Structures are given as C-alpha cells and as structure tokens.
Amino acid sequence: MDTATVIARLEGARTADSRTRDRICDETAAELLAAGTAPFFEVSSADLRADPYFMCADRYWRGRFLERPTARTAFECARWMSDHVRGESWGVVAEQWALGNGFLNRGTVEAADAFAEAVGESGADAATERSAFFFTLFHAGKLRANFCFDELHAFLTFSPSSVASGSLRKEPVFVALQSFAAFGSRTLTVTYACELLEQAWSAAGRTRHTTDICLNGVAFAPPFEGQGELLRSYAEEAVEAYPDDHMFHARLATGLHMCSRHDAALESIDTALALLAASPTASLGILQNQYLTKRDAIQEGRLRALREAEQQRRWEQQAEANRQLERSLHTSSVRAVEVVAVFTAAIAFAVGSLQVTLTGRLPLSDRLWLLAAQGAGLALFALLIVGGTWLITRSHRPQDRGTQ
C-alpha cells in the first residue's frame, strides 16, 4: 500500500468530523490488514477521538487480535510498539491494546506459558521486559474479563511472562490487577486486597485503566463490610478526575446503589448511558446492556425501598394503635376495680344503715353516730382498695416506646 497515500488520508482525517474520521481510519486499517502490511507510521498518543494515526493502528491491531488472539500476535504487537510508539505513550497504548483486546477475545484463553513458546519462535534475544509485560496484560485481561480471580492471582505471581516483566511489575496497572484478583479470591483477605488497592490508587502514574481495574475489583468482590461506601468514595474521585468517562459514572452508580442511595444511583447510571451513546468504544452494545441491567436493578431497589418504607410506616401506625388499645384496656380494668370497690362499700353502707335504722333501739343521736362511723369505715375501706389498686398498677402502666 502506498505510504504517501496513507499519510495523506490520515492527515486529512485530522480536520474531518468525527464520523468521517472514524470511516477513514476504518477503511485504511482494513486495507492494511488485507495487504498484510503493518502500519509503518509512528504513534505518539492514545487518543481514540482525535488522533487518526492511533485510531488507525488501534483498528489494525484489533483486527489482528480478532483474527488470531494468541500469544504470538501479542508478541508481534509488542515488538511493533517498540519501534513505532514514541515517548511516554508506550505504557498507555500498551494498557489500551493489551487489556482491551484481552477483553474482546476473552473466549480464547491460552496456557500461561504460551508467551515463552512465542518468544522461542522469534529468538531468545527478543524477550524484552516490555514484550513480556504486554503479553501479561493481554492474558490478564482475558482472565479478568472471565472473573477468574484465583487463576489471575497465580498468573500474575508465578507465570514466566510475569516474572520476565521485571521492574514493570511495580507499575500501578499491574498492582491494580493484583488487587482485582485479591478482591474476588476466596482465599485472599479483603485487608490484603485493600492494601493493594490503596497502593495502586495512590501511585503517581495511575492511568485511566488502572483506575477502572481498581473500581472493577471492589464492585465485583464478594460482599464485605463497607464495600458500598468504599466503592462510592473511590468512584467519586474517579468521576471528578474523568468527568466524561461513562464507565466511572456506572461504577459510582453501583456504589450508590450498594449504599441504598437509589435516586443518586439512578442519576449516575443515566449519565453513564448518555456518555456511552457518544463514545467511540467498540463494545458499546455490551456495555449498554450492562448499564441497562444495572439501571433495572437500581429501579427495582428503589421501588423495594419505597415499599419497605410504606410497610414500616404501617407497622409503626399499627404498633401505636396497639399501644393505645393496651393503655385503654389497662385504664379500663383499673377503673373497673375502683368502681367495684366503691359500689361494694356503698351497698355495705346501705345494708348496714338500714339495719341500724329499722331494728335499732338506740337513741337517734347514737344511731347517727353509729351510721357516721360505719360510713367512715366503709369510705376508708373503699379508699384503701382504690389506693392499693393505684399503687399496684402504677409500675406496670405501659409507656410510649419513644420515651423509653
């Protein structure tokens, strides 16, 4: 394919609108694939929106990986990057292509030692730290996409390509992958995973992919205490750093959902869907389905919370009605005892007074004093009954729960 023609096309794509730029890059990458020619131009950024050179190379290598998602392709891509990716862009481009193509080709997982075989085919002197690191990210991307947590942990710790990565094992993205594996593992502790998370998150060279892997690990970990609040706090930082990134808004929605802040979660997931619609990502359909599923879960949680709140309100109303009924019954029973005591005293006084009045032979004044003494005694008896009832029931009177 003519070099001048390719350069002219890509230079013209710089000033074209986004739709035209995408079309030019797609067509150029397809022609390079058909001709069996790797891109011969240099890449100096990882901008998937405005840099036509990176966009064209990205589509070319995506096609190569889809055609043959193997360690050999990863090794060839890494060698191409060593010759054509300039400056500090190598690490960002490596993360974009290795992790991204690992996700897209997650259905094909090779053995962990496949990289050593690919290196052997090309000569031992080609096994550089960068090529080993690139394959490690590529294979780890597959394991991460398949949620093979323990297998990922073992691969990052013991595999030949991981060991051959040397000093690059200290890169934030590598530590973030270790954190992801630890969060999902059934054998490693949450404390250990959080230590790795903090190490990757606080690193000076933390990239967008590092941030995403960190949040991904917390979001998909088995439930643990404080998980929702941890995800929410980190996701808020990510949204602040990358306000136009749909993925981080979706992670924030998940954290808010875990914290039962359903209205805020619904707002975040709607923002993620809106940003996704304007994103040039190749996996738009997959992510859209994931976001819509999360939105349905948030809506369901929101409705469940409303139903539970209404049920709680009804329970409280019923409990208050029961307390009022209990107080009423208690008061009524006490009053009944008091009335019976007074009524009994009155009957006794009436009977006694009739006997004194009708059959007594005492003088009138003596009978009056006798009636007065009998009445006073019966009145004292009634007061003792009423007072005793009050003292007995005083400590057993129901109280409002709000004042206990």
C-alpha positions as CSV (number, residue, x, y, z in Angstrom):
1,M,0.0,0.0,0.0
2,D,1.4,3.4,-0.9
3,T,2.9,5.2,2.1
4,A,2.2,8.7,0.8
5,T,-1.5,7.9,0.2
6,V,-1.9,6.5,3.7
7,I,-0.2,9.6,5.3
8,A,-2.3,11.9,3.2
9,R,-5.5,10.2,4.2
10,L,-4.7,10.3,7.9
11,E,-3.6,13.9,7.8
12,G,-6.8,14.8,6.1
13,A,-8.7,12.9,8.8
14,R,-7.4,15.3,11.4
15,T,-9.6,18.1,10.3
16,A,-12.6,16.0,9.4
17,D,-15.7,15.5,11.6
18,S,-15.7,12.5,14.0
19,R,-17.9,10.3,11.8
20,T,-15.7,10.9,8.7
21,R,-12.5,10.4,10.8
22,D,-13.8,7.0,12.0
23,R,-14.7,5.9,8.5
24,I,-11.3,6.9,7.1
25,C,-9.4,5.1,9.9
26,D,-11.6,2.0,9.5
27,E,-11.0,1.9,5.7
28,T,-7.3,2.4,6.0
29,A,-6.9,-0.2,8.7
30,A,-8.9,-2.7,6.6
31,E,-6.7,-2.1,3.6
32,L,-3.5,-2.6,5.7
33,L,-5.0,-5.9,7.0
34,A,-5.9,-7.1,3.5
35,A,-2.5,-6.3,2.2
36,G,-0.8,-8.0,5.2
37,T,1.1,-4.8,5.9
38,A,1.6,-3.5,9.5
39,P,1.2,0.3,9.9
40,F,4.5,2.0,9.1
41,F,3.8,5.3,10.7
42,E,4.6,6.3,14.3
43,V,2.1,6.7,17.1
44,S,2.6,9.5,19.7
45,S,-0.7,9.4,21.7
46,A,-3.5,7.1,22.8
47,D,-6.4,9.5,21.8
48,L,-9.2,7.4,20.3
49,R,-11.2,10.6,19.4
50,A,-8.8,12.9,17.6
51,D,-5.6,11.2,16.7
52,P,-6.1,9.4,13.3
53,Y,-2.7,7.6,13.5
54,F,-3.5,6.0,16.8
55,M,-7.1,5.2,15.7
56,C,-5.9,3.5,12.5
57,A,-3.3,1.5,14.3
58,D,-5.8,0.6,17.0
59,R,-8.2,-0.8,14.4
60,Y,-5.5,-2.6,12.6
61,W,-4.3,-4.5,15.7
62,R,-7.8,-5.1,16.9
63,G,-8.4,-6.9,13.6
64,R,-5.2,-8.9,14.0
65,F,-6.2,-10.0,17.5
66,L,-9.7,-10.9,16.4
67,E,-8.2,-13.0,13.6
68,R,-5.7,-14.7,15.8
69,P,-6.0,-13.9,19.6
70,T,-2.7,-15.7,20.5
71,A,0.5,-15.0,22.4
72,R,2.3,-14.8,19.0
73,T,0.0,-11.9,18.0
74,A,0.6,-10.2,21.3
75,F,4.4,-10.6,20.9
76,E,4.3,-9.2,17.4
77,C,2.2,-6.2,18.6
78,A,4.6,-5.6,21.4
79,R,7.6,-5.6,19.0
80,W,5.8,-3.2,16.7
81,M,5.1,-0.9,19.5
82,S,8.8,-0.8,20.5
83,D,9.6,0.5,17.0
84,H,6.6,2.8,16.4
85,V,5.2,4.1,19.7
86,R,7.2,7.1,20.9
87,G,7.7,8.9,24.2
88,E,5.7,8.2,27.3
89,S,2.8,7.0,25.3
90,W,4.0,3.4,25.3
91,G,2.6,2.5,28.7
92,V,-0.9,4.0,27.9
93,V,-1.0,2.4,24.5
94,A,0.1,-1.0,25.9
95,E,-2.7,-0.9,28.5
96,Q,-5.3,0.2,25.9
97,W,-4.4,-2.6,23.4
98,A,-3.4,-5.4,25.8
99,L,-6.3,-5.1,28.2
100,G,-8.8,-4.0,25.5
101,N,-8.0,-6.9,23.1
102,G,-7.9,-9.3,26.1
103,F,-11.4,-8.3,26.9
104,L,-12.6,-8.6,23.3
105,N,-11.0,-12.0,23.0
106,R,-11.8,-13.4,26.4
107,G,-13.4,-16.5,24.9
108,T,-9.9,-17.8,23.9
109,V,-7.6,-18.3,26.8
110,E,-4.2,-19.9,26.2
111,A,-1.9,-21.6,28.6
112,A,0.2,-19.3,30.8
113,D,3.4,-20.5,29.2
114,A,2.3,-19.7,25.7
115,F,4.4,-16.5,25.7
116,A,7.6,-18.5,26.2
117,E,6.8,-20.5,23.1
118,A,6.1,-17.4,21.1
119,V,9.5,-15.9,22.2
120,G,11.2,-19.2,21.3
121,E,10.0,-19.0,17.8
122,S,11.4,-15.5,17.4
123,G,14.7,-15.9,19.3
124,A,15.7,-15.5,22.9
125,D,17.1,-12.1,22.4
126,A,13.6,-10.7,21.6
127,A,12.2,-11.5,25.1
128,T,12.3,-7.9,26.5
129,E,10.6,-6.7,29.6
130,R,8.1,-4.7,27.6
131,S,7.0,-7.6,25.4
132,A,6.6,-9.8,28.4
133,F,4.7,-7.1,30.2
134,F,2.4,-6.6,27.2
135,F,1.6,-10.3,27.0
136,T,1.0,-10.4,30.8
137,L,-1.6,-7.6,30.5
138,F,-3.2,-9.3,27.4
139,H,-3.6,-12.6,29.2
140,A,-4.6,-10.9,32.4
141,G,-7.2,-9.0,30.5
142,K,-8.8,-12.3,29.4
143,L,-8.8,-13.7,32.9
144,R,-10.1,-10.5,34.4
145,A,-13.0,-10.5,31.8
146,N,-13.8,-14.0,32.7
147,F,-13.6,-13.3,36.5
148,C,-11.0,-16.0,37.1
149,F,-9.8,-14.4,40.3
150,D,-7.6,-17.1,41.8
151,E,-6.2,-18.1,38.4
152,L,-5.4,-14.4,37.7
153,H,-3.6,-14.1,41.1
154,A,-1.5,-17.2,40.3
155,F,-0.7,-16.0,36.8
156,L,0.5,-12.6,38.0
157,T,2.6,-14.1,40.7
158,F,4.2,-17.1,39.1
159,S,3.9,-17.1,35.3
160,P,7.0,-16.9,33.1
161,S,5.8,-13.7,31.4
162,S,5.0,-12.0,34.7
163,V,8.5,-12.9,36.1
164,A,10.1,-11.7,32.8
165,S,8.3,-8.3,33.2
166,G,10.9,-7.4,35.8
167,S,10.6,-3.9,37.1
168,L,7.4,-3.3,35.2
169,R,5.6,-5.5,37.8
170,K,5.7,-2.4,40.0
171,E,3.5,-0.4,37.5
172,P,0.2,0.8,39.0
173,V,-1.8,-1.2,36.4
174,F,0.0,-4.4,37.5
175,V,-0.7,-3.8,41.2
176,A,-4.3,-2.9,40.3
177,L,-4.7,-6.3,38.6
178,Q,-3.3,-8.0,41.7
179,S,-5.9,-6.0,43.8
180,F,-8.7,-7.1,41.5
181,A,-7.7,-10.8,41.8
182,A,-7.4,-10.4,45.6
183,F,-10.9,-8.9,46.0
184,G,-12.5,-11.7,44.1
185,S,-10.4,-14.5,45.5
186,R,-12.0,-16.9,48.1
187,T,-8.6,-17.5,49.7
188,L,-7.1,-14.0,50.0
189,T,-8.3,-11.5,52.6
190,V,-10.1,-8.2,52.0
191,T,-7.5,-6.4,54.0
192,Y,-4.8,-7.6,51.6
193,A,-6.9,-6.5,48.7
194,C,-7.5,-3.1,50.2
195,E,-3.7,-2.6,50.7
196,L,-3.0,-3.3,47.1
197,L,-5.9,-1.1,46.1
198,E,-4.5,1.8,48.0
199,Q,-1.1,1.2,46.6
200,A,-2.3,1.3,43.0
201,W,-4.7,4.2,43.6
202,S,-2.1,6.5,45.3
203,A,0.6,5.8,42.7
204,A,1.8,8.9,40.8
205,G,1.5,7.1,37.4
206,R,-2.1,5.9,37.9
207,T,-3.8,5.8,34.5
208,R,-7.4,5.6,33.4
209,H,-7.1,1.8,33.0
210,T,-5.6,1.5,36.5
211,T,-8.5,3.4,37.9
212,D,-11.0,1.3,36.1
213,I,-9.4,-2.0,37.3
214,C,-9.4,-0.7,40.9
215,L,-13.1,0.1,40.9
216,N,-13.9,-3.1,39.0
217,G,-12.3,-5.2,41.8
218,V,-14.3,-3.5,44.5
219,A,-17.5,-3.7,42.5
220,F,-17.4,-7.4,41.7
221,A,-15.9,-8.6,45.0
222,P,-18.0,-10.9,47.2
223,P,-20.0,-8.8,49.7
224,F,-17.9,-7.5,52.6
225,E,-18.5,-4.9,55.3
226,G,-18.1,-1.3,54.0
227,Q,-18.0,-2.4,50.3
228,G,-20.6,0.1,49.1
229,E,-19.0,3.1,50.9
230,L,-15.5,2.1,49.7
231,L,-16.7,1.9,46.1
232,R,-18.7,5.1,46.3
233,S,-15.8,7.1,47.7
234,Y,-13.3,5.9,45.1
235,A,-15.7,6.2,42.2
236,E,-16.5,9.8,43.2
237,E,-12.7,10.6,42.9
238,A,-12.7,8.8,39.5
239,V,-15.7,10.8,38.2
240,E,-14.0,14.0,39.4
241,A,-10.8,13.1,37.5
242,Y,-12.6,11.8,34.4
243,P,-16.0,13.6,34.3
244,D,-16.7,12.4,30.7
245,D,-16.0,8.7,31.3
246,H,-19.1,6.7,31.2
247,M,-17.5,3.7,33.0
248,F,-16.8,5.6,36.1
249,H,-20.3,7.1,36.3
250,A,-21.5,3.5,36.1
251,R,-19.2,2.4,38.9
252,L,-20.4,5.3,41.0
253,A,-24.0,4.2,40.4
254,T,-23.1,0.7,41.6
255,G,-21.5,2.2,44.8
256,L,-24.5,4.4,45.5
257,H,-26.8,1.5,44.9
258,M,-25.0,-0.5,47.5
259,C,-25.4,2.4,49.9
260,S,-29.1,2.4,49.2
261,R,-28.9,5.9,47.7
262,H,-31.2,4.9,44.8
263,D,-32.1,8.3,43.4
264,A,-28.4,9.4,43.2
265,A,-27.6,6.0,41.7
266,L,-30.3,6.4,39.0
267,E,-28.9,9.8,38.1
268,S,-25.4,8.4,37.8
269,I,-26.4,5.4,35.6
270,D,-28.4,7.7,33.3
271,T,-25.4,9.9,32.9
272,A,-23.3,6.8,32.1
273,L,-25.8,5.8,29.4
274,A,-25.8,9.3,27.9
275,L,-22.0,9.4,27.8
276,L,-21.8,5.9,26.4
277,A,-24.0,6.9,23.4
278,A,-21.4,9.5,22.4
279,S,-18.4,7.2,23.0
280,P,-16.5,5.6,20.1
281,T,-16.0,2.4,22.0
282,A,-16.1,-0.9,20.1
283,S,-18.0,-2.7,22.9
284,L,-20.8,-0.1,23.1
285,G,-23.6,-2.8,22.8
286,I,-22.1,-5.0,25.5
287,L,-21.7,-2.1,27.9
288,Q,-25.1,-0.6,27.1
289,N,-26.7,-3.9,28.1
290,Q,-24.7,-4.0,31.3
291,Y,-25.7,-0.4,32.2
292,L,-29.4,-1.1,31.4
293,T,-29.3,-4.2,33.6
294,K,-27.8,-2.1,36.4
295,R,-30.5,0.6,35.8
296,D,-33.2,-2.0,36.2
297,A,-31.6,-3.3,39.4
298,I,-31.5,0.3,40.8
299,Q,-35.1,0.9,39.8
300,E,-36.1,-2.4,41.5
301,G,-34.1,-1.4,44.6
302,R,-35.7,2.0,44.7
303,L,-39.2,0.5,44.4
304,R,-38.4,-2.1,47.1
305,A,-37.1,0.7,49.4
306,L,-40.3,2.7,48.9
307,R,-42.5,-0.4,49.6
308,E,-40.4,-1.2,52.7
309,A,-40.7,2.4,53.9
310,E,-44.5,2.3,53.4
311,Q,-44.7,-1.1,55.2
312,Q,-42.5,0.3,58.1
313,R,-44.9,3.3,58.3
314,R,-47.9,1.0,58.6
315,W,-46.2,-1.2,61.2
316,E,-45.4,1.9,63.3
317,Q,-49.0,3.1,62.9
318,Q,-50.3,-0.4,64.0
319,A,-47.9,-0.5,66.9
320,E,-49.1,2.9,68.1
321,A,-52.7,1.8,67.8
322,N,-51.9,-1.4,69.8
323,R,-50.2,0.7,72.5
324,Q,-53.2,3.0,72.7
325,L,-55.5,0.0,72.9
326,E,-53.3,-1.5,75.6
327,R,-53.4,1.7,77.6
328,S,-57.1,1.9,77.2
329,L,-57.7,-1.7,78.4
330,H,-55.3,-1.2,81.3
331,T,-57.1,2.0,82.4
332,S,-60.5,0.5,82.0
333,S,-59.6,-2.5,84.1
334,V,-58.2,-0.3,86.9
335,R,-61.3,1.9,86.8
336,A,-63.5,-1.2,86.9
337,V,-61.8,-2.4,90.1
338,E,-62.2,1.1,91.7
339,V,-65.9,1.2,90.7
340,V,-66.5,-2.2,92.2
341,A,-64.7,-1.2,95.4
342,V,-66.8,2.0,95.8
343,F,-70.0,0.2,94.8
344,T,-69.4,-2.6,97.3
345,A,-68.7,-0.1,100.0
346,A,-71.9,1.8,99.1
347,I,-74.0,-1.4,99.2
348,A,-72.5,-2.4,102.6
349,F,-73.2,1.0,104.0
350,A,-76.8,0.9,102.7
351,V,-77.4,-2.5,104.2
352,G,-75.8,-1.7,107.4
353,S,-77.6,1.6,107.8
354,L,-80.9,0.0,107.1
355,Q,-80.3,-2.5,109.9
356,V,-79.4,0.3,112.3
357,T,-82.2,2.5,111.3
358,L,-85.0,-0.1,111.2
359,T,-84.1,-2.5,114.1
360,G,-82.0,-0.4,116.3
361,R,-83.3,0.6,119.8
362,L,-80.6,3.2,120.4
363,P,-81.4,6.9,120.7
364,L,-81.4,8.9,117.4
365,S,-78.1,10.6,118.3
366,D,-76.4,7.3,119.0
367,R,-77.7,5.8,115.8
368,L,-76.5,8.8,113.8
369,W,-73.0,8.5,115.3
370,L,-73.0,4.8,114.5
371,L,-74.1,5.5,110.9
372,A,-71.3,8.1,110.6
373,A,-68.7,5.7,112.0
374,Q,-69.9,2.9,109.7
375,G,-69.9,5.2,106.7
376,A,-66.4,6.5,107.6
377,G,-65.1,2.9,107.9
378,L,-66.6,1.9,104.6
379,A,-65.3,5.0,102.9
380,L,-61.8,4.3,104.3
381,F,-62.2,0.7,103.0
382,A,-63.0,2.0,99.5
383,L,-60.1,4.4,99.6
384,L,-57.7,1.7,100.6
385,I,-58.9,-0.5,97.8
386,V,-58.6,2.3,95.2
387,G,-55.3,3.4,96.6
388,G,-53.9,-0.1,96.7
389,T,-55.0,-0.7,93.1
390,W,-53.3,2.5,92.0
391,L,-50.1,1.6,93.8
392,I,-50.1,-2.0,92.3
393,T,-50.8,-0.9,88.8
394,R,-48.5,2.2,88.8
395,S,-45.3,0.4,87.9
396,H,-46.9,-1.7,85.2
397,R,-48.5,1.1,83.2
398,P,-47.4,1.0,79.5
399,Q,-45.2,3.8,78.3
400,D,-44.6,5.1,74.8
401,R,-41.6,3.5,73.2
402,G,-40.3,6.8,72.1
403,T,-39.7,7.8,75.8
404,Q,-38.1,4.6,77.0
